[in-house]
Amino acid sequence: MAKTMFDYINSSTELIEENLKKRIALTETMVNEYIKGPYHNITIVASGSSNNAAQCARLYMEKVLKCKVTVISPFEFIHAEHSVASDEMVIAVSQSGYSVNTMEALKFINDKLNRKAIVLTGDLNSDIVSVADMAVDFGVGEETVGYVTKGVIALSLYLMLFALEAAKMCKIIGRNEYDTWVREFEKVSGAHEKMIVATKKFYADNIKALTSLQTVYICSVGANMGTAMEGALKVGETIQVPGIAYELEEYIHGPNLQLSPKHNVFIIDAQDETSDRSYQIYRASRAVSDRVYYITNKAYDDD
């Protein structure tokens, strides 16, 4: 029986636990390359869901590795923004290993920039390996559904664990801080499992609205911009209605003027100093449409 997206979502809980346990071996090749460089800043070249996963990981990578991390699409990288410093690690990503634009970016990195062509992939037997100097499996395993879900989780987790292990090896963080971060990561699989249960209930409670979506805005800030971007991509891919991601404040600088009772808005709480503002924007949007939803880890007394 063919697997569905939900099968892979469910299996992601186990993947998180397994990859966390084997984090040192999983990231060892990339960590050694980072140290050997020696590199400092990082540019990640990726499209679609891989780009969104990297956006989810980017701010954590910067925080723990004390460096600048840039995420850019292959086409933009090749044709517009490819100035990289000598101490900048350039990593291309393709889960399938058959992304043509990512393969073109690897050739550009090697031929035009005279840099080592490094790729993270989910398939070391794919075409992309032939154009890379170094190919690394980021631990996703097989995912046969085209609209990847497990791959987003596996890649964002891999990038964060790579940053954590590299920071430890480079002595940017000490043992106590490292252990604290590991304990935080150990909470993720349980949280993911709870989210699956909560999502199914949310769908059942809102089935009428969710099966009649037309235009969908998904808004957030910080690391959750990657979440918003992936959500918008999935809405467009799977149910073929316009899904648009906006940074929280940008949403109220024009896009909100289009808001009508038929519009659907998902606001994702970043759970930091922006929380009060995101909740305020949620309440204001609810004055126009009942199809506005606030995704948060906090308890509120209202609807």
C-alpha positions as CSV (number, residue, x, y, z in Angstrom):
1,M,0.0,0.0,0.0
2,A,1.4,3.4,-1.0
3,K,2.4,5.7,1.9
4,T,0.7,9.1,2.4
5,M,2.1,12.4,3.7
6,F,0.6,11.6,7.1
7,D,2.5,8.3,7.2
8,Y,5.7,10.2,6.9
9,I,4.6,12.9,9.4
10,N,3.9,10.1,11.9
11,S,7.2,8.4,11.3
12,S,9.1,11.7,11.8
13,T,8.7,11.3,15.6
14,E,10.9,8.2,15.5
15,L,13.3,9.8,13.1
16,I,13.8,12.8,15.4
17,E,14.7,10.4,18.3
18,E,17.0,8.2,16.2
19,N,18.9,11.1,14.5
20,L,19.4,12.9,17.9
21,K,20.9,9.7,19.3
22,K,23.3,9.3,16.4
23,R,24.0,13.0,16.0
24,I,27.8,12.8,16.3
25,A,28.2,10.1,13.6
26,L,25.4,11.7,11.5
27,T,27.1,15.1,11.4
28,E,30.8,14.1,11.6
29,T,31.7,14.5,8.0
30,M,30.2,18.0,7.8
31,V,31.7,19.1,11.1
32,N,35.2,17.9,10.1
33,E,34.9,19.8,6.8
34,Y,33.8,23.0,8.7
35,I,36.8,22.7,11.0
36,K,39.2,21.8,8.3
37,G,38.2,24.7,6.0
38,P,38.6,26.5,8.3
39,Y,35.2,28.1,7.8
40,H,33.3,30.7,9.6
41,N,30.1,32.0,7.9
42,I,27.8,29.6,6.0
43,T,25.7,29.9,2.8
44,I,23.0,27.3,2.2
45,V,21.8,27.0,-1.4
46,A,18.5,25.3,-1.6
47,S,15.0,25.5,-3.2
48,G,11.5,24.7,-2.1
49,S,11.0,22.7,1.1
50,S,14.8,22.4,1.5
51,N,15.1,26.2,1.5
52,N,12.3,26.5,4.0
53,A,13.9,23.8,6.3
54,A,17.1,25.8,6.2
55,Q,15.2,29.0,7.1
56,C,13.8,27.2,10.1
57,A,17.4,26.2,11.3
58,R,19.2,29.4,10.3
59,L,18.8,31.5,13.5
60,Y,19.7,28.6,15.8
61,M,22.8,27.9,13.7
62,E,23.8,31.6,14.0
63,K,23.1,31.6,17.7
64,V,25.2,28.5,18.6
65,L,28.0,28.8,16.0
66,K,28.3,32.6,16.4
67,C,28.4,33.1,12.6
68,K,26.3,34.5,9.8
69,V,24.1,32.0,7.9
70,T,22.6,32.9,4.6
71,V,19.9,30.9,2.8
72,I,19.4,31.5,-0.9
73,S,17.8,29.8,-3.9
74,P,20.1,28.2,-6.5
75,F,18.9,30.5,-9.4
76,E,19.4,33.6,-7.3
77,F,22.8,32.4,-6.2
78,I,24.0,31.7,-9.7
79,H,22.7,34.8,-11.4
80,A,22.7,37.5,-8.7
81,E,24.2,36.8,-5.3
82,H,27.3,34.6,-5.3
83,S,29.9,36.7,-3.6
84,V,31.2,34.5,-0.8
85,A,34.3,35.0,1.4
86,S,37.2,32.6,1.5
87,D,36.1,31.5,5.0
88,E,32.5,30.9,4.0
89,M,31.2,27.4,3.7
90,V,28.8,26.9,0.8
91,I,26.4,24.0,1.1
92,A,23.9,23.0,-1.5
93,V,20.9,20.9,-0.6
94,S,18.7,18.5,-2.5
95,Q,16.7,15.8,-0.7
96,S,15.8,13.9,-3.9
97,G,19.3,14.4,-5.4
98,Y,17.7,15.2,-8.8
99,S,17.1,18.9,-8.5
100,V,18.4,20.4,-11.7
101,N,18.8,23.9,-10.5
102,T,20.8,22.7,-7.4
103,M,23.0,20.6,-9.7
104,E,23.6,23.8,-11.8
105,A,24.5,25.6,-8.6
106,L,27.1,22.9,-7.6
107,K,28.7,23.2,-11.1
108,F,28.8,27.0,-10.7
109,I,30.4,26.7,-7.2
110,N,33.1,24.3,-8.6
111,D,33.7,25.8,-12.1
112,K,33.1,29.6,-11.6
113,L,33.9,30.1,-7.9
114,N,36.6,27.5,-7.8
115,R,35.2,26.3,-4.5
116,K,34.5,22.8,-3.1
117,A,31.1,21.6,-4.2
118,I,29.4,20.2,-1.1
119,V,25.9,18.8,-1.1
120,L,23.5,17.5,1.5
121,T,21.1,14.9,0.1
122,G,18.7,12.2,1.1
123,D,20.0,9.8,-1.7
124,L,23.7,9.1,-2.2
125,N,22.9,7.1,-5.3
126,S,21.2,10.1,-7.1
127,D,22.5,12.2,-10.0
128,I,23.6,15.1,-7.8
129,V,26.4,13.1,-6.3
130,S,28.2,13.0,-9.7
131,V,28.6,16.8,-9.7
132,A,29.6,17.2,-6.1
133,D,33.1,17.0,-4.5
134,M,31.5,15.9,-1.3
135,A,28.1,14.4,-0.8
136,V,26.6,13.8,2.7
137,D,23.4,12.0,3.7
138,F,21.4,14.1,6.2
139,G,19.5,11.2,7.6
140,V,16.0,11.4,6.1
141,G,15.8,7.9,4.7
142,E,13.2,7.2,2.0
143,E,10.3,9.5,1.3
144,T,8.3,8.6,-1.8
145,V,5.6,11.2,-1.6
146,G,6.6,14.2,-3.7
147,Y,5.3,16.8,-1.2
148,V,8.0,16.2,1.4
149,T,7.3,16.4,5.1
150,K,9.8,14.1,6.9
151,G,12.5,15.7,4.8
152,V,11.8,19.2,6.2
153,I,12.1,18.0,9.7
154,A,15.1,15.8,9.0
155,L,17.0,18.6,7.3
156,S,16.2,21.4,9.8
157,L,17.2,19.0,12.6
158,Y,20.4,18.0,10.8
159,L,21.5,21.6,10.3
160,M,20.9,22.5,13.9
161,L,22.7,19.4,15.2
162,F,25.6,20.1,12.8
163,A,25.9,23.6,14.2
164,L,25.7,22.3,17.8
165,E,28.4,19.6,17.2
166,A,30.7,22.1,15.3
167,A,30.3,24.7,18.1
168,K,31.3,22.0,20.6
169,M,34.3,20.9,18.6
170,C,35.4,24.5,17.9
171,K,35.1,25.2,21.7
172,I,32.6,28.0,20.9
173,I,30.3,26.4,23.6
174,G,31.3,24.5,26.7
175,R,30.1,21.1,27.9
176,N,27.4,22.5,30.1
177,E,25.8,24.5,27.3
178,Y,26.1,21.6,25.0
179,D,24.3,19.3,27.4
180,T,21.6,21.9,28.0
181,W,20.9,22.1,24.2
182,V,20.8,18.3,23.9
183,R,18.1,18.2,26.7
184,E,16.1,20.7,24.8
185,F,16.3,18.6,21.6
186,E,15.2,15.6,23.5
187,K,11.9,17.3,24.1
188,V,11.2,17.7,20.4
189,S,9.9,14.2,19.5
190,G,7.3,14.4,22.4
191,A,6.2,17.8,21.3
192,H,5.9,16.6,17.7
193,E,3.7,13.7,18.8
194,K,1.4,16.1,20.7
195,M,1.2,18.4,17.7
196,I,-0.1,15.6,15.5
197,V,-2.9,14.8,18.0
198,A,-3.7,18.5,18.4
199,T,-3.7,19.0,14.6
200,K,-6.2,16.2,14.0
201,K,-8.5,17.7,16.6
202,F,-8.1,21.2,15.1
203,Y,-9.1,19.8,11.7
204,A,-12.1,18.0,13.0
205,D,-13.3,21.1,14.9
206,N,-12.8,23.3,11.8
207,I,-13.5,20.9,9.0
208,K,-16.1,23.1,7.2
209,A,-13.7,26.1,7.0
210,L,-10.6,24.0,6.2
211,T,-12.3,22.2,3.3
212,S,-13.4,25.5,1.7
213,L,-10.1,27.4,1.7
214,Q,-9.6,30.0,-1.0
215,T,-6.8,32.5,-0.2
216,V,-4.5,31.6,2.7
217,Y,-2.1,33.9,4.4
218,I,0.5,32.4,6.9
219,C,2.3,34.9,9.0
220,S,5.1,34.8,11.5
221,V,8.6,36.1,12.3
222,G,12.1,34.8,13.1
223,A,12.7,31.1,12.9
224,N,9.0,30.5,12.3
225,M,9.2,32.4,9.0
226,G,10.5,29.1,7.6
227,T,7.5,27.4,9.1
228,A,5.2,30.0,7.4
229,M,7.0,29.6,4.1
230,E,6.7,25.8,4.2
231,G,3.0,26.0,5.2
232,A,2.3,28.3,2.2
233,L,4.1,26.0,-0.1
234,K,2.2,23.0,1.1
235,V,-1.1,24.8,0.7
236,G,-0.3,25.6,-2.9
237,E,1.1,22.2,-3.7
238,T,-1.5,20.0,-2.1
239,I,-4.9,21.8,-2.5
240,Q,-3.9,24.2,-5.3
241,V,-5.2,27.4,-3.7
242,P,-3.0,30.5,-3.2
243,G,-0.9,30.2,-0.1
244,I,1.2,33.3,0.8
245,A,3.8,33.7,3.6
246,Y,4.2,37.1,5.2
247,E,6.5,38.4,7.9
248,L,4.1,39.5,10.7
249,E,4.4,43.3,10.3
250,E,4.6,43.1,6.5
251,Y,1.2,41.4,6.6
252,I,-0.4,44.6,8.0
253,H,1.4,46.8,5.5
254,G,-0.8,46.1,2.5
255,P,-1.9,42.5,2.4
256,N,-4.3,43.0,5.3
257,L,-6.2,45.5,3.2
258,Q,-7.4,42.7,1.0
259,L,-8.9,40.8,4.0
260,S,-12.5,39.8,3.8
261,P,-14.6,37.2,5.6
262,K,-13.6,34.6,3.0
263,H,-9.8,35.0,3.6
264,N,-8.0,32.5,5.8
265,V,-5.1,33.7,8.0
266,F,-2.8,31.5,10.1
267,I,-0.6,33.5,12.6
268,I,2.2,31.5,14.2
269,D,3.4,32.8,17.6
270,A,7.2,32.9,17.7
271,Q,7.0,32.7,21.5
272,D,9.4,35.5,22.2
273,E,9.2,39.3,22.5
274,T,6.9,39.4,19.4
275,S,4.2,37.4,21.0
276,D,2.1,40.3,22.3
277,R,2.2,41.9,18.8
278,S,1.3,38.7,17.0
279,Y,-1.7,38.2,19.3
280,Q,-2.8,41.8,18.8
281,I,-2.7,41.3,15.0
282,Y,-4.6,38.1,15.3
283,R,-7.4,39.7,17.3
284,A,-7.6,42.6,14.8
285,S,-7.8,40.2,11.9
286,R,-10.6,38.3,13.6
287,A,-12.7,41.4,13.5
288,V,-12.8,41.0,9.7
289,S,-12.8,37.2,9.3
290,D,-13.7,34.2,11.5
291,R,-11.2,32.2,9.5
292,V,-8.2,33.5,11.4
293,Y,-6.2,31.1,13.5
294,Y,-3.5,31.6,16.1
295,I,-0.9,28.8,16.5
296,T,0.7,29.1,19.9
297,N,2.0,27.2,22.9
298,K,0.3,29.6,25.3
299,A,-3.1,29.3,26.9
300,Y,-5.7,32.0,26.2
301,D,-9.2,32.5,27.6
302,D,-10.8,33.4,24.3
303,D,-11.6,31.3,21.2
